[in-house]
Structure formats: structure tokens, C-alpha cells
Amino acid sequence: MMKTILVTGGTGFVGSNLCHRLIADGERVICLDNNYTGSLENVQDLMGNPRFTFVEHDVIEPYDCPEKLDRIYNLACPASPPFYQGDKSIFTTKTCVFGIINMLELAKRDGARIMQSSTSEVYGEPLVHPQVESYRGNVNPIGIRACYDEGKRCAESLMFDYHRHEGVDIRVIRIFNTYGPMMNPEDGRVVSNFICQALRGEDITIYGEGQQTRSFQYIDDLIEGMVRMMENEVGFTGPVNLGNPGEFTIRQLAEQVLAKIPTTSKLVHRPLPSDDPTQRRPEISLAAEKLGWAPSIPLAEGLDRTIDYFRRKIGK
């Protein structure tokens, strides 16, 4: 039967891709966003669909949904440093903490299942590699990234408290670096930065020596994992890592982008930002065991699709 599903952060990168998947699956989707980092352009093609509704709202404030919900995907939060640091840090923490409380209360009201999109950033500067879900992390609670890292950790805590004490049906995922269509060209994430800089003929900015590593998953793989996690009926709450264990240095990523885009761009180095993790790679055996999930799209193919998207987006 068709489910009524609320997606917070629904006009953002991950949220808009999720909305498209859920509509394609025949669901009723309410897309909630304040459009701080998202864009209505990302869901414009869904606006005429009778099963899709956009609501402009900030999750920091309670949302009295007029419909009974079956599922809630809570994705609302700035997810890249330029948008969550500086004078937006308090706003970011409020979005993480007040936002999840408001969504959990809504889930409790309706008996809905709720998913929290947490992050690999809960592991901080990891002392365990690759990162497994049982690892409790090494986070700087007073650093410039703490608003995001600790905000997401607090949201996970609230999810499990509502599960234990209020009986809310929860799912928690930890998302590792993800890229693909619907990314904001100005969001400061490394894949979008490198592609847009190369397309514009600008120098490609590498922080430090570029030896820090990341594991990059294509958005379609993430969305598949999210839907499987939400719809698992064995009571598996997580947290579970969703990421691609293929690990690359930032410099290797830049070189792959340069090999794919004819450009006059050259690599330039800038100082490494404070608290920037040096390693990121998910251990995904739990996702394989519980969800039958693993990423299937290799970096080269995903980059080609993403480059095509940005060529259209920025007209290069």
C-alpha cells in the first residue's frame, strides 16, 4: 500500500534524490525544507505530481503535519563546512537537536517509523581504521566542526532514548562522503569543488598535501541503502554505516577529475582546515549482513555522471 512519507531537508542534495526515488516507488511524499542549502529547482519536476507536496518550514520549529505519517526521513541539516561553520554554527546545532526532537514527537504522535541521517563525522579524527559502528569516535567537542559532529551525535542519542522510553520505531544511518547530481556547486564539498573548478578553468584547491583520504559513494547507492534500512522489518535499528569502502587520497581524486575534464586548471595547495579528519573509510559488513547492501557504482562511472550534471548546471 502507498505510504505517506515526510522527508525533511527534501530540497537538498540527498533529500531531493530521495524524494525522486520515493515518488518513483509510488509513495506519497511531503518534502519539508527551509531552502537554506537546498533548492526548489531540485524538485521542480515533482511539483505537478499529485503525490508530492512541498512545505517551506524550518525543523527548528515544531511541524504539525495535517496528514498521518507512515515514515519520516530526517535529513534536515547543513552538511558542508562552509554552510555549518562560522556564524551558522549555533543554527546548525539547533537544527540537529531541536529538529530531531520535533520529528521524534511527530513520529510518536503517528506511530511512524523515523530514520535519522547521521554521519561519518561522529567518528571525528578516527583512531580506528576503517571505522566500524561500534567505534565511539574521537571528536573535538569545542572545535569549529563540533556544531555538526556533536549535533549529529546528540541526535543519535535522542533517537535511542525515544526508542527505549517512548517506543518510537527508529532507524539510524551514518552516511560517508557522497556525491552526484543535485549537489550545490557552491557547497564546498570536495567532489563538487574539483569538478566545478576544472569546468571553469580555475585552479583546483587542495588543502594540505592532499594525502588525507576519503571514501566516495555515488548518490544512487546511498539512496538504495537508505530505503533498504527504512523498510527492513526485522527491527534492525542501526546505527549502520552507508558508504563505499574504496579509499582515495584527495590528491588522487583531483587527478581523476583532471583526467576527465579538458582544462587549464592546475593544483594549488592551501593550509589544512582545523579538525579536518585525515582518514575516512567505512566498514560496511553490517550493512551487507542486515540489508544485503553494498555500493555498486565505481568512482569513475559516478564521476562521469556528476560531471555531466555540472556541465548542464553551470553551462560549461
C-alpha positions in Angstrom: 0.0 0.0 0.0 1.1 3.6 -0.6 2.8 5.1 2.4 2.8 8.8 3.4 6.4 9.8 3.9 7.8 13.1 5.3 11.3 14.0 4.0 13.0 16.8 5.9 15.7 18.6 4.1 13.9 17.4 1.0 15.2 20.0 -1.5 18.8 19.4 -0.6 21.3 17.1 -2.3 20.4 13.8 -0.6 16.8 14.8 0.1 15.8 15.6 -3.4 17.3 12.4 -4.8 15.4 10.5 -2.1 12.1 12.3 -3.0 12.6 11.3 -6.6 13.2 7.7 -5.6 10.1 7.5 -3.3 7.8 9.1 -5.9 9.1 6.5 -8.5 8.3 3.8 -5.9 4.7 5.0 -5.8 4.7 6.7 -2.4 3.1 9.9 -1.1 5.9 12.4 -0.3 5.8 15.6 1.8 9.0 17.5 1.2 9.9 19.8 4.1 12.7 22.4 3.8 13.6 25.9 4.6 15.8 26.0 1.5 18.9 27.2 3.3 21.2 24.8 1.5 18.6 23.2 -0.7 16.9 24.5 -3.8 13.4 24.2 -5.2 15.0 23.6 -8.6 16.0 20.2 -7.4 12.3 19.1 -7.0 10.7 21.4 -9.6 9.9 18.4 -11.9 7.9 16.8 -9.0 5.7 19.8 -8.3 2.9 18.8 -10.6 2.7 15.3 -9.2 -0.4 14.8 -7.0 1.6 12.5 -4.7 4.2 15.2 -3.9 3.8 18.3 -1.7 6.5 20.9 -0.8 6.2 22.7 2.5 8.5 25.5 3.4 9.4 25.1 7.1 12.3 25.1 9.4 12.6 22.0 11.5 13.9 24.0 14.5 10.2 24.9 14.9 7.6 22.1 15.6 5.7 21.0 12.5 2.0 20.0 12.9 1.7 17.8 9.9 -2.0 17.7 8.8 -1.6 14.1 7.4 -0.9 10.9 9.3 2.6 9.8 8.5 3.9 6.3 8.0 7.6 7.2 7.6 9.9 10.2 8.4 13.3 10.6 6.9 15.1 13.3 8.9 17.8 14.8 6.6 17.5 18.4 7.6 20.9 19.9 8.4 23.7 21.8 6.6 26.2 19.1 5.6 29.2 21.0 4.3 31.6 23.2 6.4 31.0 26.5 4.6 27.4 26.2 5.5 27.6 24.9 9.0 30.6 26.7 10.5 31.1 30.4 11.4 28.0 32.4 12.2 25.8 29.4 11.3 27.2 27.1 14.0 24.5 27.7 16.6 21.9 27.4 13.9 23.4 24.0 12.9 23.3 22.7 16.4 19.7 23.8 16.8 18.8 22.1 13.5 20.3 18.8 14.7 18.9 18.9 18.2 15.6 20.7 18.0 14.9 19.3 14.6 15.2 15.7 15.7 13.1 16.3 18.8 10.4 17.8 16.7 10.5 14.9 14.3 10.5 12.3 17.0 7.5 13.9 18.6 5.7 13.7 15.2 6.8 10.1 14.9 5.4 9.3 18.3 2.1 11.1 17.5 1.5 9.0 14.4 3.3 5.7 15.3 5.5 6.4 12.3 8.9 4.9 11.7 11.7 7.5 11.6 15.2 7.5 10.2 17.9 9.8 11.3 20.6 10.6 8.7 23.7 10.7 10.9 27.2 11.0 9.5 30.7 9.5 9.5 31.7 12.8 11.3 30.5 11.2 14.5 33.8 9.3 14.4 35.8 12.5 14.4 39.6 12.1 13.8 39.4 8.3 13.9 41.8 6.2 15.9 40.3 3.0 14.4 40.5 2.4 10.6 38.3 1.5 8.8 35.5 2.9 11.0 33.1 0.3 12.4 29.8 1.1 14.0 30.9 0.0 17.5 33.7 2.6 17.5 32.7 5.6 19.7 34.8 8.2 17.9 37.4 10.8 18.7 35.5 14.1 18.3 36.7 17.6 19.4 33.7 18.9 21.3 34.8 22.5 21.2 36.3 22.7 17.7 34.9 24.6 14.7 33.3 21.4 13.4 31.7 20.5 16.7 28.3 22.1 15.9 27.8 19.4 13.2 29.7 16.5 14.7 28.3 16.8 18.2 24.9 17.9 16.9 24.6 14.6 15.0 25.9 12.6 18.0 23.2 14.2 20.2 20.6 13.4 17.6 21.6 9.7 17.6 21.3 9.8 21.4 17.8 11.3 21.3 16.7 8.7 18.7 17.7 5.8 21.0 16.2 7.5 24.1 12.8 7.9 22.3 13.1 4.3 21.2 13.8 3.0 24.7 11.4 5.2 26.7 8.7 6.2 24.2 8.6 3.1 22.0 9.4 5.0 18.8 10.3 2.8 15.8 13.8 4.1 14.7 16.5 3.6 12.1 19.9 5.3 12.2 22.3 5.5 9.3 25.8 7.0 9.2 26.5 8.5 5.8 30.0 8.6 4.4 31.2 11.1 1.7 28.5 11.1 -1.1 28.5 12.8 -4.5 26.3 13.0 -7.6 23.6 15.1 -9.3 21.7 17.8 -7.3 24.8 18.8 -5.4 25.1 22.6 -4.8 28.0 23.9 -6.9 28.9 26.3 -4.0 28.6 23.9 -1.1 32.3 23.4 -0.6 32.3 19.6 -0.8 35.5 18.3 -2.4 33.9 16.5 -5.4 31.7 19.4 -6.4 34.6 21.8 -5.8 37.1 19.9 -8.0 34.6 19.4 -10.8 33.3 23.0 -10.9 36.8 24.4 -10.6 38.0 22.3 -13.5 35.0 23.1 -15.7 35.5 26.8 -15.1 39.3 26.6 -15.7 40.1 27.7 -12.2 42.9 26.3 -10.1 41.9 23.2 -8.1 42.3 23.8 -4.4 43.9 21.1 -2.3 44.1 21.6 1.4 47.4 20.4 3.0 49.3 18.0 0.8 46.2 16.2 -0.3 47.2 13.0 1.5 44.1 12.9 3.7 41.8 10.1 2.5 38.1 9.8 1.8 35.7 7.1 0.6 33.3 8.4 -2.0 29.9 6.8 -2.8 27.6 7.7 -5.6 24.2 9.1 -4.5 22.1 6.2 -6.1 24.0 3.7 -3.9 23.2 5.7 -0.8 19.5 6.1 -1.6 19.2 2.3 -2.1 20.8 1.7 1.3 18.5 4.3 2.9 15.4 2.7 1.5 16.5 -0.8 2.5 17.3 0.4 6.0 14.0 2.2 6.4 12.0 -0.8 5.2 13.8 -3.6 7.0 11.2 -5.4 9.0 13.5 -7.3 11.4 13.7 -4.4 13.8 17.3 -3.5 12.9 17.7 0.0 14.3 21.3 0.6 13.5 23.4 2.6 13.5 24.7 1.3 10.3 27.4 2.7 8.0 26.4 3.5 4.4 29.5 4.3 2.3 31.9 3.0 -0.3 34.9 1.3 1.2 37.0 2.3 -1.8 39.5 4.8 -0.3 41.4 7.5 -2.2 43.6 10.4 -1.3 42.2 13.8 -2.0 45.1 14.3 -4.5 44.1 11.1 -6.3 40.6 12.4 -6.6 41.8 15.7 -8.1 43.9 13.8 -10.6 41.0 11.7 -11.7 38.8 14.8 -12.2 41.6 16.5 -14.2 41.9 13.3 -16.4 38.2 13.5 -17.3 37.9 17.3 -17.9 40.0 19.1 -20.5 41.1 22.2 -18.6 43.9 24.6 -18.0 43.4 24.2 -14.2 46.4 23.3 -12.1 46.6 22.0 -8.5 47.2 24.6 -5.8 47.7 24.0 -2.1 46.1 25.8 0.8 46.5 25.3 4.6 44.7 22.4 6.1 41.5 23.5 7.9 41.2 22.9 11.7 40.0 19.5 12.8 39.9 18.1 9.2 39.9 14.3 9.5 42.9 12.6 8.0 41.2 9.3 7.2 37.7 8.1 6.3 36.7 4.6 5.2 33.6 2.7 6.3 33.5 -0.9 7.4 30.2 -2.0 5.7 29.9 -5.7 6.7 27.0 -4.9 9.0 25.0 -3.3 6.0 25.8 -6.3 3.9 24.7 -8.7 6.6 21.5 -6.9 7.7 20.4 -5.2 4.5 22.1 -7.2 1.7 23.5 -3.8 0.6 26.8 -2.8 -0.9 27.7 0.1 -3.3 27.7 -0.9 -7.0 28.8 2.2 -8.9 32.5 2.7 -9.2 34.1 6.1 -8.8 35.0 6.6 -12.5 31.4 6.0 -13.6 29.9 8.1 -10.8 32.3 11.0 -11.7 31.2 10.8 -15.3 27.5 11.2 -14.3 28.3 14.0 -11.9 30.5 15.9 -14.4 27.6 15.7 -17.0 25.2 17.1 -14.4 27.5 20.1 -13.6 28.2 20.8 -17.2 24.4 21.3 -17.6 24.2 23.1 -14.2 26.9 25.7 -14.8 26.8 25.8 -18.6 30.4 24.6 -19.2 
